């Protein structure tokens, strides 16, 4: 099922195989997510496979995620194929259409298989969605196309893991059952000896060996499902950052860097009551900018933000919301025209072409509380449909108009803009607050990430029967 920890287990296996000397790549034929990434060649893919490629020690490629669905409404998504927008479709229309994408899926998979020894394929949700099975292209359908053995991962933390595993196996066709070579129980807390009778019984019932019981672990990696855990944080730190949890929030991983600084809290909030008095408010990216802006207007968050005296920073869709007007007369998202929050003198006009690019530069004409960011370097990527213009744009020193600031309100299109300057921002907020948090240094995100992948691999290697995994790979079972 969703949130069982498939992405993390797949990442762990990628790192283990890499450590064991294999060339390994991740693959997910179809991903549905609002968190995406721009590759070096300007193509868009899901961040889960980016995370897994980092674990494998290789450069992310759209071949690892040939289809990305980005929900725009409760019933429709933007369909991205091989990194480029194909069209917008309702769920019903996409269901009828998706089998036409099989050649694209297999072309991407075959390109990877020519270059790598092992491909770790992640499914999506549950393989036992019996209403969707006949046209499946991501779970058992993908396993058949790749002739791949399967590990079934269950989440014990939610309860009912044995019912999850047994019910899933029993709902599969006989040939699909044969593909399952083992089951993994994930997110376990407690004494494994107490679990043993259940492990024996599920083996007897399904005729599938339990190849691992993986403990619950906390790892600082960009997991798609990690937002649900972050939403539970409501404690205020010495420096408190409130991120508006928009209904169609995207690229929330932009703010993980702040969570790595001691004394800093990052809270995701949905109401004025939860907002309280933060030191900085961040309005994140959105896949439905106008709709999410109207959501803030209706629940009072827009008014509370406008009254706030703290630093306000908008990223991508959040940046567009801070302007005076948003115009979507081409129905790129929800369509229509709406007044913005009027905190920045910019107007955003949506177009039919999506901007997809990686960027590097420096903060240039920046004032207010964050004025010491001037000449600080940044790098990241842009993914947006609209273009924003103003009478006097604040240029980021890369020859492009990527952002604007006015007083203590800041906006930028660049995802990842905080990665190199988070410590400097916290210093600015401390100075404004009149407090001293001691030495604050930027964290080497690359080094931290490598350490976390190794730590994850160590834990999984210790709790999964890797000898059995290699037998499965070698078709010995």
C-alpha positions in Angstrom: 0.0 0.0 0.0 1.1 3.6 -0.1 3.4 4.8 2.7 4.6 1.2 3.4 8.1 2.4 2.9 8.7 0.9 -0.6 10.7 3.9 -1.7 13.1 3.7 1.3 13.5 -0.1 1.0 14.3 0.3 -2.7 16.8 3.1 -1.9 18.5 0.8 0.7 18.8 -2.0 -1.8 20.3 0.4 -4.4 22.9 1.5 -1.8 23.6 -2.2 -0.8 24.1 -3.3 -4.3 26.3 -0.3 -5.0 28.4 -1.2 -1.9 28.7 -4.8 -3.2 30.2 -3.6 -6.4 27.2 -3.7 -8.8 26.1 -1.0 -11.2 22.5 -0.4 -10.0 19.7 1.9 -11.0 16.2 2.6 -9.7 13.1 2.5 -11.8 9.4 3.3 -11.4 7.3 3.3 -14.5 4.7 5.6 -13.2 4.9 7.9 -10.2 2.2 10.2 -8.9 3.7 13.0 -6.9 3.8 16.8 -6.6 7.4 16.7 -5.6 9.5 16.7 -8.8 13.0 17.4 -9.9 14.7 18.8 -13.0 17.6 16.8 -14.4 20.8 18.3 -15.9 19.2 18.0 -19.4 16.1 20.0 -18.3 13.7 17.1 -17.9 11.2 16.5 -15.1 11.0 13.4 -12.9 9.8 12.3 -9.5 12.0 12.9 -6.5 11.7 9.4 -5.1 13.7 8.1 -8.0 16.2 11.0 -7.6 16.6 9.9 -4.0 17.1 6.3 -5.1 19.6 7.3 -7.8 21.6 9.2 -5.2 21.6 6.1 -3.1 22.9 4.2 -6.1 25.6 6.8 -6.7 24.5 7.8 -10.2 23.1 10.8 -11.9 19.2 11.0 -12.0 17.7 10.3 -15.4 14.1 10.4 -16.7 14.6 6.8 -17.8 14.2 6.0 -14.1 10.7 7.5 -14.1 9.3 7.7 -17.6 5.8 8.7 -16.5 5.1 11.3 -13.8 1.5 12.3 -12.9 1.2 15.6 -11.1 -2.4 16.0 -9.6 -4.0 19.3 -10.6 -7.5 18.5 -9.2 -9.0 15.7 -7.2 -9.9 14.0 -10.5 -7.2 15.0 -12.9 -3.4 15.2 -13.4 -0.8 16.7 -15.6 0.8 13.8 -17.5 4.6 14.1 -17.9 6.2 11.5 -20.3 10.0 11.2 -20.5 10.4 14.5 -18.6 8.1 16.6 -20.8 4.4 17.6 -20.4 2.2 15.5 -22.6 -1.2 16.8 -21.6 -3.7 17.1 -18.7 -6.1 14.3 -18.2 -8.9 13.2 -16.0 -8.4 10.0 -14.0 -10.9 8.2 -16.2 -9.3 9.4 -19.5 -5.8 8.5 -18.3 -7.0 5.0 -17.2 -8.1 4.4 -20.8 -5.0 5.9 -22.3 -2.1 4.6 -20.1 -1.5 1.3 -21.9 -0.5 3.3 -24.9 2.5 4.4 -22.9 3.9 0.9 -22.5 6.3 1.3 -25.4 7.7 4.5 -23.7 8.0 2.6 -20.4 9.8 -0.4 -21.9 12.1 1.9 -24.0 13.2 3.6 -20.8 13.6 0.3 -18.9 15.6 -1.2 -21.8 18.0 1.7 -21.9 18.7 1.3 -18.2 19.1 -2.5 -18.6 21.8 -2.0 -21.2 23.9 0.1 -18.8 23.3 -1.4 -15.4 23.7 -4.9 -13.7 20.6 -4.6 -11.4 17.5 -2.5 -11.7 15.5 -2.0 -8.5 11.9 -1.5 -9.6 9.4 0.2 -7.2 5.7 -0.3 -7.5 3.0 2.2 -6.7 0.4 1.9 -3.9 -0.8 -1.7 -3.8 -0.5 -4.5 -6.4 -3.9 -5.9 -5.4 -6.1 -3.0 -6.6 -8.5 -5.4 -8.3 -10.4 -2.6 -10.1 -7.1 -1.5 -11.8 -5.3 -4.8 -12.3 -6.3 -5.4 -15.9 -4.5 -2.3 -17.1 -1.7 -2.2 -14.6 1.6 -0.8 -15.8 3.4 -0.1 -12.5 3.0 -3.1 -10.2 2.6 -6.7 -11.2 2.0 -5.6 -14.8 5.5 -4.0 -14.8 7.0 -7.0 -13.1 5.6 -9.2 -16.0 6.9 -6.8 -18.6 10.4 -6.9 -17.0 10.2 -10.5 -16.0 11.2 -9.4 -12.5 10.9 -11.3 -9.2 9.0 -9.4 -6.6 9.4 -8.6 -2.9 6.1 -7.6 -1.1 6.6 -4.9 1.6 4.1 -4.5 4.4 3.9 -1.7 7.0 3.5 -3.1 10.6 3.5 0.4 12.2 -0.1 0.9 11.1 -1.2 -2.4 12.4 -2.7 -5.3 10.5 0.4 -6.2 8.6 -0.4 -9.9 8.4 -3.8 -9.1 6.9 -2.0 -6.8 4.4 0.3 -9.5 3.3 -2.1 -12.4 3.2 -4.9 -10.3 1.5 -2.5 -9.0 -1.1 -1.2 -12.4 -2.1 -4.7 -14.0 -2.1 -6.0 -11.3 -4.5 -3.3 -11.9 -7.1 -3.6 -14.2 -10.0 -1.6 -17.4 -9.8 1.1 -16.3 -12.2 1.5 -13.1 -10.1 1.7 -15.1 -6.9 4.6 -17.0 -8.4 6.5 -13.8 -9.0 6.5 -13.0 -5.3 9.7 -14.6 -3.9 9.5 -13.1 -0.4 7.9 -10.6 1.9 9.4 -7.8 4.0 7.8 -6.5 7.2 8.8 -2.8 7.5 8.7 -0.2 10.3 8.9 -2.7 13.2 9.2 -1.6 16.8 9.7 -4.1 19.6 11.0 -7.6 20.3 11.2 -9.7 17.1 10.8 -12.9 19.1 7.2 -11.9 20.0 6.6 -11.5 16.2 8.0 -14.9 15.3 4.7 -16.9 15.5 3.1 -14.5 13.1 6.1 -14.8 10.7 5.8 -18.6 10.7 2.1 -18.5 10.1 2.2 -16.0 7.3 4.9 -18.2 5.7 2.5 -21.2 6.0 -0.5 -19.3 4.7 1.1 -17.7 1.7 4.0 -20.1 1.0 6.2 -17.0 0.9 9.3 -16.7 3.1 9.7 -13.6 5.3 13.1 -12.3 4.1 13.3 -9.5 6.5 11.8 -7.6 9.4 13.1 -4.0 9.1 13.0 -1.8 12.2 11.4 1.7 12.2 14.2 4.1 11.5 14.6 7.9 11.2 16.7 8.9 8.2 17.3 12.3 6.8 16.5 11.5 3.2 14.1 13.1 0.7 11.3 10.4 0.9 8.0 11.1 -0.8 6.1 9.9 2.2 8.1 12.0 4.7 5.7 14.9 4.6 3.1 13.0 6.6 5.7 12.6 9.5 6.7 16.3 9.2 3.1 17.4 9.6 3.1 16.0 13.1 5.7 18.5 14.3 4.0 21.3 16.2 6.8 22.3 18.6 8.3 25.7 18.3 12.1 26.1 18.3 14.2 29.1 19.2 13.8 30.1 15.6 10.4 29.1 14.3 9.5 28.7 10.6 5.9 28.1 9.5 5.4 26.5 6.1 1.9 26.9 4.7 0.6 23.4 4.0 -1.3 24.2 0.8 -3.8 21.6 -0.5 -1.6 21.1 -3.6 1.8 21.7 -2.0 4.7 20.7 -4.1 8.5 20.3 -3.6 8.2 20.5 0.2 11.7 19.0 0.3 12.9 22.6 -0.3 12.7 23.2 3.5 14.3 20.1 4.9 17.6 22.0 5.1 16.2 24.2 8.0 15.3 21.1 10.0 19.0 20.1 10.1 19.9 23.2 12.1 19.7 22.8 15.9 17.2 25.1 17.6 15.1 25.6 14.4 11.6 24.3 14.0 9.7 23.8 10.7 6.0 23.5 11.2 3.5 22.8 8.4 0.3 24.7 9.2 -3.2 24.8 7.7 -5.0 27.4 9.8 -4.6 30.8 11.4 -4.8 29.1 14.8 -1.8 27.0 14.0 0.2 29.9 12.6 1.0 31.6 15.9 4.0 34.0 15.8 6.7 32.5 13.6 10.0 34.2 12.7 9.5 33.3 9.0 6.6 32.2 7.0 7.2 30.2 3.8 4.6 29.8 1.1 5.7 26.8 -0.9 5.2 25.7 -4.5 1.8 24.6 -5.6 0.4 22.6 -8.5 -2.8 24.6 -8.5 -1.6 28.2 -7.6 -4.9 30.1 -8.0 -7.0 27.4 -6.2 -4.5 27.3 -3.3 -4.4 31.1 -3.1 -8.2 31.2 -2.8 -8.0 28.5 -0.1 -5.7 30.8 1.9 -8.0 33.7 1.3 -11.1 31.8 2.5 -9.6 30.3 5.7 -8.0 33.6 6.8 -4.3 32.7 6.3 -3.8 35.3 3.6 -5.0 38.0 5.9 -2.9 36.7 8.8 0.2 36.6 6.6 -0.4 40.2 5.4 -0.7 41.4 9.0 2.4 39.5 10.1 5.6 41.5 10.6 7.9 38.5 10.1 9.9 37.5 7.1 7.7 36.1 4.3 9.3 34.0 1.6 7.4 32.5 -1.4 8.9 29.7 -3.6 7.6 29.2 -7.1 3.8 29.1 -6.8 4.1 30.8 -3.4 6.1 33.5 -5.1 3.4 34.0 -7.7 0.8 34.3 -4.9 2.7 37.1 -3.3 2.2 39.3 -6.4 -0.6 41.7 -7.4 -2.2 39.4 -10.0 -2.2 35.9 -11.5 -3.6 35.4 -15.0 -4.3 31.9 -16.3 -6.2 32.5 -19.5 -4.8 29.4 -21.2 -6.1 27.0 -18.5 -2.5 25.9 -17.7 -3.8 25.0 -14.2 -7.2 25.9 -12.9 -7.8 28.8 -15.3 -9.1 32.3 -14.6 -7.7 35.5 -13.2 -7.3 36.5 -9.6 -6.0 39.2 -7.4 -2.8 38.2 -5.6 -1.7 38.9 -2.0 -0.3 42.3 -3.2 2.8 42.0 -1.2 5.1 42.1 -4.2 4.6 44.3 -7.3 4.7 41.5 -9.8 2.1 40.1 -12.3 2.2 36.5 -13.3 0.9 35.4 -16.7 0.5 31.7 -17.3 1.5 30.2 -20.6 1.3 26.8 -22.3 5.0 26.1 -22.0 6.6 24.9 -18.8 9.9 26.4 -17.7 12.3 23.5 -16.7 15.8 24.5 -16.0 18.7 24.3 -13.5 20.1 27.6 -12.3 23.1 29.0 -10.5 23.7 32.5 -9.3 23.9 35.0 -6.4 21.5 37.1 -4.5 21.9 40.6 -5.8 19.6 43.5 -4.8 18.2 42.1 -1.6 17.1 44.3 1.4 15.2 43.9 4.7 16.0 41.4 7.4 17.8 39.1 4.9 20.0 41.9 3.4 23.2 40.1 4.4 22.4 37.4 1.7 23.6 39.9 -0.9 26.3 38.1 -3.0 25.6 34.8 -1.4 25.6 32.0 -4.0 22.7 29.7 -4.7 21.8 26.9 -7.1 18.7 24.9 -7.8 16.1 24.3 -10.4 12.9 25.9 -11.8 9.6 24.2 -12.7 6.8 26.6 -13.4 4.1 27.4 -16.0 3.9 31.2 -15.4 6.2 34.1 -16.0 6.4 37.0 -13.5 7.1 40.5 -14.5 7.5 43.8 -12.6 8.6 47.4 -13.2 11.8 46.8 -11.3 12.7 43.2 -10.9 15.4 42.1 -8.4 17.9 40.3 -10.6 19.6 37.2 -9.2 23.1 37.3 -10.7 22.6 34.7 -13.4 21.2 36.9 -16.2 17.6 36.0 -15.3 14.8 37.5 -13.4 14.2 34.8 -10.9 13.0 36.7 -7.8 11.9 39.9 -6.1 12.0 41.4 -2.7 10.2 44.3 -1.0 10.8 45.1 2.7 10.7 41.7 4.4 8.8 39.9 1.7 10.9 37.7 -0.7 10.0 35.5 -3.6 11.9 33.2 -6.0 11.2 30.6 -8.6 14.3 28.6 -7.6 13.7 25.3 -5.8 16.6 24.5 -3.6 17.5 28.1 -3.1 17.9 27.6 0.7 20.3 24.7 0.5 23.5 26.9 0.6 22.2 29.8 2.6 20.0 28.3 5.3 22.5 29.0 8.1 22.8 32.6 6.9 19.0 33.1 6.9 18.8 31.7 10.5 21.6 34.1 11.6 19.5 37.0 10.1 16.4 35.9 11.9 18.4 35.6 15.2 19.8 39.1 14.8 16.3 40.5 14.1 15.0 38.7 17.2 18.0 39.9 19.3 19.2 36.4 20.3 22.4 34.5 19.9 22.3 30.8 19.0 26.0 30.5 18.9 27.9 29.2 15.8 25.6 28.3 12.9 27.2 26.7 9.9 25.8 25.5 6.7 25.5 21.7 6.6 27.3 19.8 3.8 24.1 18.3 2.3 25.9 16.0 0.0 28.1 14.6 2.8 25.1 14.3 5.1 23.1 12.5 2.4 25.9 10.0 1.8 26.1 9.2 5.5 22.4 8.7 5.8 22.3 6.3 2.8 25.1 4.3 4.3 23.3 4.2 7.7 20.1 3.1 6.0 21.9 0.4 4.0 23.6 -0.9 7.2 20.2 -1.2 9.0 18.5 -2.9 6.1 21.5 -5.2 5.4 21.4 -6.3 9.1 17.7 -7.1 9.0 17.1 -8.5 5.6 18.5 -11.9 4.4 20.7 -10.6 1.6 21.9 -14.1 0.8 18.3 -14.9 -0.1 18.0 -11.6 -2.0 20.9 -12.6 -4.2 19.4 -16.1 -4.7 16.3 -14.4 -5.9 18.3 -12.2 -8.3 20.1 -15.2 -9.6 16.8 -17.1 -10.2 17.8 -19.8 -7.7 14.5 -19.7 -5.9 
